[in-house]
Amino acid sequence: MSRRRQLLAVAVVVAWLAVLAGLFLLLFEPVDKEVVRGPRGAALRDPLLAARRLITALGVPAEAGHRVVPVPDPSEALLLVAPPGTVSAEEMDQLLDWVEAGGDLITTPQRALLDFIGVELDESPEGGGGAGDGGDGDPEAAGDVLAIDPGDGRAYRVEVTPTPRLIDDVGTAEYGSGPGDRHVVLRYRHGEGTVTFLADGRSLLNRAIADHEHASFLWALVTAEGRPAAVRVVWRIPRESLLAVLGERAGAALASGLLLLGAWAWRRSRRFGPLLPDPPPSRRSLLEHVRASGDFLYRHGRAGALVEAARRAVQRTAAAGHPGWSRLPAKEVRARLVRASGLPDDLVAAALEGPPPAEPAAFTRTLQTLEQMRKAR
């Protein structure tokens, strides 16, 4: 191809690319779209990471903890956001002793603490006037975003779910905030410290802390009883291993199961009986080994070796019955074998002196001829 044609081809390709680019720009236009990618890294592993960093940034050290015990110093506060039933009875006793010594506990509903203090957890959607309908006449209610006072005298707009709500059964709460008698925040005095129940802790999570006035609400909760020396934030308590739980709470069931298993094994062992001796190993006949060896040699191109072995067998057998056989000329040997076997002279000559046959049928006939001569007397 000449240089002129090459330049023309390049120009055509560039023109087509320009046309396609123009059509693309004419038919399509850029669109900005916001994609929420969700939390990543440390925020994905710790749902209260933003809350801890906020408290620390405001001057109170906040650290993450995985257990409520051992309890912190009474001058510190403990923020527990965990499912109901996370705190055991033994942990509750230690927590209450810590609160009585002056600690401040802020927690989502925990059954053991609720029962001890006398708080009812109302999980009905309507109850005594829900947040959504404002049935209690609270002008601050606006859907699920309520004006909640955590105890510092100021109401913060906090988004909470319609359920659950906290009800002060015994009427000993020092402070409560929420629509009617279905509270979002309930605070109780216990010794020198306080226990503050928070009906819904979702507003404190990473994904919601920046919404409405959730950040201010968190800080007001932490400092409602004064500025603590530090805050421990607990959101997940590792569960005990299955074996530990079974050993602690299912000892009787495990013991009975082991007894039943032992009884079954003993009963089955009586039916198994003594072990049978191993059967003697089977032995193959010599003929099978000979056939296998011959088949192996023939398949690997050693047919000539088999024919030579058969010819030597004929010579040995004839020499054993006729003294001086080895000194006879080949023609005399062939004549005697023809007379003894009754086979044609050409067939005997081919078997004794001819090249090893390549065809399977000819090979078989040659060996049969040699075997017949070996048996002749």
C-alpha positions in Angstrom: 0.0 0.0 0.0 1.4 3.4 -1.0 1.9 6.1 1.5 -0.9 8.2 0.1 -3.4 5.4 0.6 -2.2 4.9 4.1 -2.7 8.5 4.9 -6.2 8.3 3.4 -7.1 5.3 5.5 -6.0 7.1 8.7 -8.0 10.2 7.8 -11.1 8.1 7.2 -10.7 6.3 10.6 -10.2 9.7 12.4 -13.3 11.1 10.6 -15.4 8.2 11.7 -14.2 8.5 15.3 -15.0 12.2 15.3 -18.5 11.5 14.0 -19.1 8.9 16.7 -17.8 11.2 19.4 -20.1 14.0 18.2 -23.1 11.7 18.2 -22.3 10.5 21.7 -22.1 14.1 23.0 -25.3 15.0 21.1 -27.4 12.1 22.5 -26.0 11.9 26.0 -25.3 14.4 28.7 -23.5 14.1 32.1 -25.7 13.6 35.1 -24.6 14.0 38.7 -25.9 11.3 41.0 -25.2 11.1 44.8 -24.5 7.5 45.9 -24.6 6.7 49.6 -21.8 4.2 50.1 -22.4 3.6 53.7 -19.8 3.3 56.5 -16.4 1.9 55.8 -13.3 1.0 57.7 -13.4 1.6 61.5 -16.9 3.1 61.2 -18.2 -0.2 59.7 -16.8 -2.1 62.6 -17.8 0.3 65.4 -21.3 1.8 65.1 -20.6 4.3 67.9 -17.3 5.6 66.5 -18.7 9.0 65.7 -20.2 9.3 69.2 -16.9 8.5 70.8 -15.0 11.0 68.7 -17.6 13.7 69.4 -17.3 13.3 73.1 -13.5 13.3 72.9 -13.5 16.4 70.7 -15.7 18.2 73.4 -13.0 17.6 76.0 -14.0 14.3 77.7 -11.9 11.2 76.9 -14.1 8.4 75.5 -12.9 4.9 74.9 -14.5 1.8 73.4 -15.2 -1.2 75.6 -16.5 -4.7 74.9 -17.6 -5.4 78.5 -19.4 -3.5 81.2 -17.3 -5.3 83.8 -14.9 -4.6 85.4 -16.7 -1.3 85.9 -14.9 2.0 85.4 -14.1 4.5 88.1 -17.1 6.1 89.8 -16.0 9.5 88.4 -16.6 8.2 84.9 -19.7 7.6 82.9 -20.7 4.4 81.1 -22.7 4.5 77.8 -24.2 1.1 76.9 -26.1 0.8 73.6 -26.9 -2.9 73.3 -29.8 -5.3 72.8 -32.0 -6.2 75.8 -30.6 -9.1 77.8 -27.0 -8.1 77.2 -26.4 -7.5 80.9 -26.6 -10.6 83.1 -27.7 -10.6 86.7 -24.1 -10.8 88.0 -23.1 -7.9 85.9 -26.1 -5.9 87.0 -25.1 -6.3 90.6 -21.6 -4.9 89.9 -23.1 -2.1 87.8 -25.5 -1.1 90.6 -22.7 -1.1 93.2 -20.7 1.1 90.8 -23.7 3.5 90.4 -24.3 3.6 94.1 -20.7 4.7 94.5 -21.2 7.6 92.2 -21.1 6.3 88.6 -23.5 7.5 85.9 -24.9 4.8 83.7 -26.6 5.7 80.4 -28.1 2.6 78.8 -30.7 1.3 76.4 -33.3 -1.0 77.9 -31.8 -4.0 79.7 -34.2 -6.4 81.2 -32.3 -7.1 84.4 -32.0 -3.4 85.2 -35.6 -2.6 84.1 -36.9 -5.3 86.5 -34.8 -4.2 89.4 -35.6 -0.5 89.2 -39.3 -1.0 88.2 -39.5 0.3 84.7 -42.0 -1.2 82.1 -40.9 -1.5 78.5 -44.0 -0.6 76.4 -43.6 -2.1 72.9 -47.2 -1.4 71.7 -47.3 1.1 68.8 -50.0 3.2 70.2 -49.8 2.8 74.0 -51.0 5.8 75.9 -50.6 8.3 73.1 -47.9 7.6 70.5 -45.4 9.9 69.0 -46.9 9.8 65.6 -50.4 11.0 66.6 -49.7 13.3 69.4 -52.5 11.8 71.4 -51.1 13.1 74.7 -51.5 16.7 73.4 -47.8 17.3 73.3 -47.3 20.2 70.9 -43.6 19.3 70.4 -44.4 15.9 68.8 -43.9 15.9 65.0 -44.1 12.4 63.6 -41.1 10.4 65.0 -39.0 13.5 65.6 -39.7 14.6 69.2 -38.4 17.4 71.3 -36.7 15.6 74.1 -35.1 17.2 77.2 -32.3 14.9 78.5 -32.2 16.8 81.8 -30.3 20.0 81.1 -33.5 22.1 80.7 -33.3 22.3 76.9 -35.3 20.2 74.4 -33.5 18.7 71.4 -35.2 17.4 68.3 -34.4 13.7 68.2 -35.7 11.1 65.8 -37.0 8.0 67.6 -39.0 5.0 66.6 -42.6 4.7 67.8 -41.6 1.8 70.0 -40.4 1.0 72.5 -41.3 3.5 75.3 -40.4 3.6 78.9 -43.1 3.7 81.7 -42.3 4.5 85.3 -44.3 1.9 87.1 -43.3 2.7 90.6 -43.2 6.5 90.1 -39.6 6.9 91.6 -38.0 8.4 88.4 -36.0 11.6 89.1 -36.6 12.8 85.6 -38.5 11.7 82.5 -39.0 13.2 79.0 -41.3 12.0 76.3 -44.9 12.2 75.1 -47.2 11.6 78.1 -46.3 8.8 80.3 -44.5 6.9 77.5 -41.0 8.3 78.0 -37.9 8.3 75.8 -35.6 9.2 78.6 -36.0 8.1 82.3 -33.5 8.9 85.0 -33.3 7.3 88.4 -31.1 8.2 91.4 -29.3 5.2 93.0 -27.0 6.1 95.8 -24.5 8.7 94.7 -25.0 8.0 91.0 -27.7 7.8 88.4 -29.2 5.3 85.9 -30.5 6.9 82.7 -32.6 4.7 80.4 -32.8 5.7 76.8 -35.7 4.0 75.0 -34.1 4.1 71.5 -30.3 4.4 70.9 -30.4 4.5 67.1 -30.0 8.3 67.1 -26.5 7.8 68.6 -25.2 5.5 65.8 -22.8 6.7 63.1 -25.4 6.9 60.4 -27.7 9.2 62.5 -25.5 11.2 64.8 -25.4 14.1 62.3 -29.1 14.3 61.8 -31.4 16.8 63.6 -29.9 17.6 67.0 -28.6 14.1 67.9 -25.1 15.2 68.6 -26.2 17.9 71.1 -28.6 15.4 72.6 -25.8 12.9 73.2 -23.6 15.5 74.8 -26.4 16.7 77.0 -27.0 13.1 78.1 -23.4 12.6 79.0 -23.1 15.8 81.0 -26.6 16.0 82.5 -25.1 15.1 86.0 -21.9 17.1 85.4 -18.9 16.7 83.3 -17.5 13.1 83.8 -13.8 12.4 84.0 -14.1 9.9 81.1 -16.7 7.9 79.2 -16.7 4.2 78.4 -18.8 3.4 75.3 -20.0 -0.2 75.0 -22.0 -1.4 72.1 -21.2 -5.1 71.8 -20.5 -7.7 74.5 -18.8 -10.9 73.2 -20.9 -13.9 73.9 -19.5 -16.9 75.7 -18.6 -19.9 73.7 -21.2 -22.6 73.2 -19.2 -25.1 75.3 -19.0 -22.6 78.2 -22.7 -21.9 78.1 -23.5 -25.6 77.9 -21.2 -26.4 80.8 -22.7 -23.7 83.0 -26.4 -24.1 82.1 -26.8 -27.6 80.6 -24.7 -29.7 82.9 -27.6 -32.1 83.7 -28.6 -32.5 80.1 -25.0 -33.1 79.1 -24.5 -35.7 81.8 -27.7 -37.6 81.0 -26.7 -37.5 77.3 -23.3 -38.9 78.0 -24.9 -41.7 80.1 -27.3 -42.5 77.3 -24.5 -42.6 74.8 -22.4 -44.9 77.0 -25.4 -47.2 77.5 -26.0 -47.3 73.7 -22.3 -48.0 73.0 -22.2 -50.8 75.6 -25.4 -52.4 74.2 -24.1 -52.3 70.6 -20.7 -53.7 71.6 -22.4 -56.8 72.9 -23.9 -57.4 69.5 -20.7 -56.8 67.5 -19.1 -59.9 68.8 -15.4 -60.8 68.4 -13.4 -59.7 65.5 -13.2 -62.1 62.5 -9.8 -63.1 61.3 -8.6 -61.6 58.1 -9.3 -63.9 55.1 -6.2 -65.5 53.6 -4.8 -63.7 50.6 -5.8 -65.3 47.3 -3.0 -66.7 45.2 -3.0 -66.6 41.4 -2.0 -69.6 39.4 1.3 -69.8 37.6 -0.4 -70.0 34.3 -2.0 -66.5 35.0 1.4 -65.0 35.6 2.8 -66.6 32.5 -0.1 -65.3 30.4 0.3 -61.8 31.9 4.0 -61.8 31.3 3.6 -62.9 27.6 0.8 -60.3 27.0 3.1 -57.6 28.5 6.0 -58.5 26.3 3.9 -58.8 23.1 2.3 -55.4 23.7 5.7 -53.8 24.2 7.2 -55.1 21.0 9.0 -58.1 22.4 7.4 -60.8 20.3 10.8 -61.9 19.0 12.0 -62.7 22.5 8.9 -65.0 23.0 9.6 -66.9 19.8 13.3 -67.3 20.6 12.3 -68.7 24.0 10.0 -71.2 22.4 12.7 -72.3 19.9 15.2 -72.9 22.7 12.6 -74.9 24.6 12.2 -77.1 21.5 16.0 -77.6 21.2 16.4 -78.4 24.9 13.6 -81.0 24.8 14.9 -82.7 21.6 18.5 -82.7 23.0 17.3 -84.3 26.2 15.8 -87.3 24.2 18.5 -87.6 21.5 22.2 -87.6 22.4 24.3 -85.7 20.0 21.4 -83.5 18.9 23.4 -80.3 19.3 26.0 -81.6 16.8 23.5 -82.3 14.0 23.3 -79.9 11.1 20.2 -77.6 10.8 18.8 -79.6 7.8 19.0 -82.9 9.8 17.4 -81.2 12.8 14.5 -79.9 10.7 14.0 -83.3 9.0 13.9 -85.2 12.4 11.3 -82.6 13.8 9.2 -83.0 10.6 9.1 -86.8 11.1 8.5 -86.6 14.8 5.7 -84.0 14.7 4.1 -84.8 11.3 4.1 -81.2 10.3 4.9 -79.9 6.8 8.5 -79.1 6.2 7.9 -75.4 5.3 5.9 -74.8 8.4 8.6 -76.3 10.6 11.3 -74.3 8.8 9.3 -71.0 9.2 8.8 -71.7 12.9 12.5 -72.6 13.6 14.3 -70.2 11.3 11.9 -67.6 10.0 11.6 -64.0 11.4 9.2 -63.3 14.2 5.7 -62.8 12.8 4.2 -59.3 13.2 0.5 -60.3 13.0 -1.2 -61.6 16.1 -2.7 -64.6 14.3 0.7 -65.6 12.6 2.4 -65.2 16.0 -0.1 -67.5 17.6 0.3 -70.1 14.9 4.1 -70.0 15.2 4.0 -70.6 18.9 1.5 -73.4 18.5 3.8 -75.1 15.9 6.8 -74.8 18.2 4.8 -76.2 21.1 3.7 -79.1 19.0 7.3 -79.9 18.0 8.4 -79.7 21.6 5.9 -82.3 22.7 6.7 -84.7 19.8 8.8 -87.8 20.5 
